[in-house]
Amino acid sequence: MINLFQQTPGEINKGIAERLVKIRKRRRISQKDLSVKSGVSLGSLKRFEQTGDISLVSLTKLAIALDLENELESLFSNMPLLSIEEAFNE
């Protein structure tokens, strides 16, 4: 069954980018400073903030630079089982 309210990958990525921008601004870190601190090119950072498009490696570098690596490390860690079959397969 198709979920009509399910977000697209682009919408999810854009939401992640928007949250990262809020954190960066709240901490008063410029794009240039975050780029230098993370090792992610300024162009890649700007593109990510505008479109949500970024590699997983670069996203991880940004998270580490903003002391958010625990957020990525816990991704998918507390997922409930969706069926009895999943429980058996685990």
ChimeraX commands (.cxc) that place a marker at each C-alpha (Angstrom):
marker #1 position 0.00,0.00,0.00 radius 0.5
marker #1 position 1.33,3.43,-0.94 radius 0.5
marker #1 position 1.50,6.06,1.78 radius 0.5
marker #1 position 0.34,9.31,0.18 radius 0.5
marker #1 position 1.84,11.32,3.02 radius 0.5
marker #1 position 5.31,9.78,2.75 radius 0.5
marker #1 position 8.03,12.33,2.09 radius 0.5
marker #1 position 10.30,12.05,-0.90 radius 0.5
marker #1 position 14.05,11.53,-0.39 radius 0.5
marker #1 position 14.60,15.14,-1.46 radius 0.5
marker #1 position 12.11,16.42,1.12 radius 0.5
marker #1 position 13.75,14.40,3.88 radius 0.5
marker #1 position 17.22,15.61,2.89 radius 0.5
marker #1 position 16.04,19.23,2.70 radius 0.5
marker #1 position 14.58,18.93,6.20 radius 0.5
marker #1 position 17.89,17.59,7.53 radius 0.5
marker #1 position 19.70,20.48,5.84 radius 0.5
marker #1 position 17.30,23.02,7.35 radius 0.5
marker #1 position 17.86,21.61,10.84 radius 0.5
marker #1 position 21.63,21.70,10.36 radius 0.5
marker #1 position 21.46,25.34,9.20 radius 0.5
marker #1 position 19.48,26.26,12.34 radius 0.5
marker #1 position 22.08,24.60,14.54 radius 0.5
marker #1 position 24.95,26.26,12.66 radius 0.5
marker #1 position 23.34,29.69,12.97 radius 0.5
marker #1 position 22.36,29.16,16.61 radius 0.5
marker #1 position 26.01,28.43,17.35 radius 0.5
marker #1 position 27.06,31.46,15.30 radius 0.5
marker #1 position 29.29,29.49,12.97 radius 0.5
marker #1 position 29.70,30.85,9.45 radius 0.5
marker #1 position 29.51,28.58,6.44 radius 0.5
marker #1 position 33.18,29.29,5.78 radius 0.5
marker #1 position 34.21,28.37,9.33 radius 0.5
marker #1 position 32.15,25.17,9.27 radius 0.5
marker #1 position 33.66,24.29,5.92 radius 0.5
marker #1 position 37.18,24.69,7.28 radius 0.5
marker #1 position 36.43,22.88,10.53 radius 0.5
marker #1 position 34.72,19.95,8.82 radius 0.5
marker #1 position 36.88,19.61,5.73 radius 0.5
marker #1 position 33.77,19.83,3.52 radius 0.5
marker #1 position 34.20,22.26,0.66 radius 0.5
marker #1 position 32.33,25.53,0.95 radius 0.5
marker #1 position 30.54,24.79,-2.32 radius 0.5
marker #1 position 29.32,21.42,-1.04 radius 0.5
marker #1 position 28.15,22.99,2.21 radius 0.5
marker #1 position 26.27,25.74,0.39 radius 0.5
marker #1 position 24.66,23.23,-1.99 radius 0.5
marker #1 position 23.63,21.05,0.95 radius 0.5
marker #1 position 22.08,23.96,2.81 radius 0.5
marker #1 position 20.15,25.03,-0.29 radius 0.5
marker #1 position 19.09,21.67,-1.71 radius 0.5
marker #1 position 19.76,18.95,0.86 radius 0.5
marker #1 position 22.15,17.23,-1.57 radius 0.5
marker #1 position 25.31,15.89,0.12 radius 0.5
marker #1 position 27.31,12.68,0.39 radius 0.5
marker #1 position 27.02,10.62,3.55 radius 0.5
marker #1 position 30.73,11.12,4.22 radius 0.5
marker #1 position 30.37,14.90,4.03 radius 0.5
marker #1 position 27.26,14.86,6.21 radius 0.5
marker #1 position 29.19,12.83,8.77 radius 0.5
marker #1 position 32.06,15.35,8.68 radius 0.5
marker #1 position 29.62,18.21,9.26 radius 0.5
marker #1 position 27.98,16.35,12.14 radius 0.5
marker #1 position 31.36,15.72,13.78 radius 0.5
marker #1 position 32.36,19.37,13.35 radius 0.5
marker #1 position 29.13,20.42,15.06 radius 0.5
marker #1 position 29.46,17.78,17.82 radius 0.5
marker #1 position 26.40,15.96,16.48 radius 0.5
marker #1 position 27.99,12.63,15.64 radius 0.5
marker #1 position 25.85,10.86,18.25 radius 0.5
marker #1 position 22.79,11.81,16.20 radius 0.5
marker #1 position 24.16,9.93,13.21 radius 0.5
marker #1 position 25.51,7.04,15.25 radius 0.5
marker #1 position 22.06,6.40,16.73 radius 0.5
marker #1 position 20.30,6.54,13.36 radius 0.5
marker #1 position 18.17,3.40,12.90 radius 0.5
marker #1 position 19.29,2.00,16.27 radius 0.5
marker #1 position 15.92,1.94,18.04 radius 0.5
marker #1 position 13.70,0.69,15.25 radius 0.5
marker #1 position 10.60,-1.24,16.34 radius 0.5
marker #1 position 9.87,-4.51,14.62 radius 0.5
marker #1 position 7.17,-4.17,11.98 radius 0.5
marker #1 position 6.05,-7.79,12.00 radius 0.5
marker #1 position 6.46,-11.15,13.66 radius 0.5
marker #1 position 8.41,-12.22,10.60 radius 0.5
marker #1 position 10.98,-9.50,11.29 radius 0.5
marker #1 position 11.35,-10.80,14.85 radius 0.5
marker #1 position 12.06,-14.29,13.53 radius 0.5
marker #1 position 14.53,-12.95,10.94 radius 0.5
marker #1 position 16.44,-11.02,13.54 radius 0.5
marker link #1:1,2 radius 0.2
marker link #1:2,3 radius 0.2
marker link #1:3,4 radius 0.2
marker link #1:4,5 radius 0.2
marker link #1:5,6 radius 0.2
marker link #1:6,7 radius 0.2
marker link #1:7,8 radius 0.2
marker link #1:8,9 radius 0.2
marker link #1:9,10 radius 0.2
marker link #1:10,11 radius 0.2
marker link #1:11,12 radius 0.2
marker link #1:12,13 radius 0.2
marker link #1:13,14 radius 0.2
marker link #1:14,15 radius 0.2
marker link #1:15,16 radius 0.2
marker link #1:16,17 radius 0.2
marker link #1:17,18 radius 0.2
marker link #1:18,19 radius 0.2
marker link #1:19,20 radius 0.2
marker link #1:20,21 radius 0.2
marker link #1:21,22 radius 0.2
marker link #1:22,23 radius 0.2
marker link #1:23,24 radius 0.2
marker link #1:24,25 radius 0.2
marker link #1:25,26 radius 0.2
marker link #1:26,27 radius 0.2
marker link #1:27,28 radius 0.2
marker link #1:28,29 radius 0.2
marker link #1:29,30 radius 0.2
marker link #1:30,31 radius 0.2
marker link #1:31,32 radius 0.2
marker link #1:32,33 radius 0.2
marker link #1:33,34 radius 0.2
marker link #1:34,35 radius 0.2
marker link #1:35,36 radius 0.2
marker link #1:36,37 radius 0.2
marker link #1:37,38 radius 0.2
marker link #1:38,39 radius 0.2
marker link #1:39,40 radius 0.2
marker link #1:40,41 radius 0.2
marker link #1:41,42 radius 0.2
marker link #1:42,43 radius 0.2
marker link #1:43,44 radius 0.2
marker link #1:44,45 radius 0.2
marker link #1:45,46 radius 0.2
marker link #1:46,47 radius 0.2
marker link #1:47,48 radius 0.2
marker link #1:48,49 radius 0.2
marker link #1:49,50 radius 0.2
marker link #1:50,51 radius 0.2
marker link #1:51,52 radius 0.2
marker link #1:52,53 radius 0.2
marker link #1:53,54 radius 0.2
marker link #1:54,55 radius 0.2
marker link #1:55,56 radius 0.2
marker link #1:56,57 radius 0.2
marker link #1:57,58 radius 0.2
marker link #1:58,59 radius 0.2
marker link #1:59,60 radius 0.2
marker link #1:60,61 radius 0.2
marker link #1:61,62 radius 0.2
marker link #1:62,63 radius 0.2
marker link #1:63,64 radius 0.2
marker link #1:64,65 radius 0.2
marker link #1:65,66 radius 0.2
marker link #1:66,67 radius 0.2
marker link #1:67,68 radius 0.2
marker link #1:68,69 radius 0.2
marker link #1:69,70 radius 0.2
marker link #1:70,71 radius 0.2
marker link #1:71,72 radius 0.2
marker link #1:72,73 radius 0.2
marker link #1:73,74 radius 0.2
marker link #1:74,75 radius 0.2
marker link #1:75,76 radius 0.2
marker link #1:76,77 radius 0.2
marker link #1:77,78 radius 0.2
marker link #1:78,79 radius 0.2
marker link #1:79,80 radius 0.2
marker link #1:80,81 radius 0.2
marker link #1:81,82 radius 0.2
marker link #1:82,83 radius 0.2
marker link #1:83,84 radius 0.2
marker link #1:84,85 radius 0.2
marker link #1:85,86 radius 0.2
marker link #1:86,87 radius 0.2
marker link #1:87,88 radius 0.2
marker link #1:88,89 radius 0.2
marker link #1:89,90 radius 0.2
view
